[in-house]
């Protein structure tokens, strides 16, 4: 089993930045990849970014290079640096871990609100 705890959400003005972090605990050796998803009110949960910590990362095309994901593979701690935030980025951001056996784990989410 893997437990995920997100931190770093909050209220930020348009154009600002936030850094989210997610710490994993439990069976860390089972984790193959980690990433971030988000869910805005009334919308489906969508991929933001995902990485295996080997230098490769996959981002949602809509982000246009504003976000950067990083993974401390030894600690299984994943971070998301978000720059040039706009109201469209307002959502609950969820950390996700995918295990080698294809199990999927989710954190409880952290709220990001972009508003003046």
C-alpha positions as MATLAB code, in Angstrom:
seq = 'XXXXXXXXXXXXXXXXXXXXXXXXXXXXXXXXXXXXXXXXXXXXXXXXXXXXXXXXXXXXXXXXXXXXXXXXXXXXXXXXXXXXXXXXXXXXXXXXXXXXXXXXXXXXXXXXXXXX';
ca = [
       0.000    0.000    0.000;
       1.051    3.548   -0.679;
      -0.160    6.699    1.024;
       0.159   10.106   -0.608;
      -0.051   13.493    1.097;
      -0.123   16.722   -0.882;
       0.868   20.160    0.347;
       1.438   23.637   -1.015;
      -1.949   24.636   -2.336;
      -3.587   27.952   -1.619;
      -4.773   31.243   -3.019;
      -2.604   33.065   -5.531;
      -3.137   36.072   -7.751;
      -3.194   35.732  -11.543;
       0.333   35.612  -12.889;
       1.687   34.216   -9.649;
       3.414   30.947   -8.830;
       2.875   28.031   -6.490;
       4.803   24.879   -5.739;
       2.965   21.715   -4.814;
       4.610   18.776   -3.117;
       3.515   15.205   -2.561;
       5.156   12.815   -0.160;
       4.656    9.093   -0.472;
       4.862    6.586    2.331;
       4.364    2.872    2.607;
       5.574    0.474   -0.056;
       7.764    2.946   -1.927;
       9.600    0.275   -3.899;
       6.383   -0.601   -5.697;
       6.026    2.868   -7.224;
       6.777    3.101  -10.930;
       5.695    6.653  -11.687;
       4.184    9.667   -9.971;
       2.232   12.605  -11.244;
      -0.319   15.310  -10.775;
      -3.915   15.528  -11.900;
      -6.430   18.271  -11.342;
     -10.180   18.600  -11.209;
     -11.981   21.880  -11.658;
     -15.580   22.346  -10.510;
     -17.964   20.605  -12.858;
     -15.168   19.062  -14.897;
     -13.489   15.688  -15.115;
     -10.165   15.000  -13.499;
      -7.370   15.565  -15.993;
      -3.679   14.866  -16.246;
      -1.340   17.736  -15.459;
       2.034   16.019  -15.532;
       3.602   12.637  -14.882;
       7.143   11.369  -14.539;
       9.123    8.252  -13.773;
      12.021   10.224  -12.390;
      14.343    9.096  -15.181;
      14.333   12.499  -16.812;
      11.243   11.841  -18.848;
       8.029   13.707  -18.170;
       4.672   14.047  -19.842;
       2.650   17.238  -19.608;
      -0.824   18.244  -20.625;
      -0.520   20.197  -23.865;
      -2.705   22.985  -22.530;
      -0.096   23.976  -19.942;
       2.162   25.527  -22.604;
       5.335   25.065  -20.573;
       4.168   26.868  -17.458;
       4.451   23.878  -15.116;
       7.445   21.723  -14.231;
       7.303   18.362  -12.493;
      10.205   16.941  -10.551;
      10.661   13.698   -8.653;
      13.038   12.697   -5.902;
      13.055    9.068   -6.880;
      14.764    7.860   -3.732;
      12.244    9.517   -1.448;
       9.311    9.204   -3.849;
       8.494   12.860   -3.397;
       7.040   14.627   -6.400;
       6.746   18.372   -6.825;
       4.965   20.603   -9.283;
       6.222   24.113   -9.921;
       3.416   26.199  -11.379;
       4.157   29.568  -12.955;
       2.070   32.204  -14.709;
      -1.056   30.903  -13.078;
      -4.420   31.964  -14.398;
      -8.008   31.516  -13.241;
      -8.258   28.468  -15.517;
      -5.764   26.714  -13.263;
      -8.137   26.846  -10.310;
      -8.810   23.267   -9.294;
      -8.159   20.595   -6.729;
      -4.780   19.097   -7.513;
      -4.292   15.406   -6.804;
      -1.089   13.465   -6.489;
      -1.081   10.056   -8.114;
       1.290    7.109   -7.902;
       1.263    4.152  -10.247;
       2.795    0.914   -9.061;
       4.627   -1.758  -11.031;
       1.630   -4.061  -10.580;
      -0.592   -1.373  -12.157;
      -2.201   -0.380   -8.870;
      -3.048    3.307   -8.662;
      -2.956    5.439   -5.543;
      -4.348    8.910   -5.011;
      -3.825   11.625   -2.470;
      -6.742   13.555   -1.014;
      -5.974   16.642   -3.055;
      -4.984   20.220   -2.382;
      -6.967   23.259   -3.479;
      -5.378   25.801   -5.780;
      -7.346   28.991   -6.321;
      -6.178   31.677   -8.719;
      -8.034   34.894   -8.134;
      -7.446   38.589   -7.619;
];
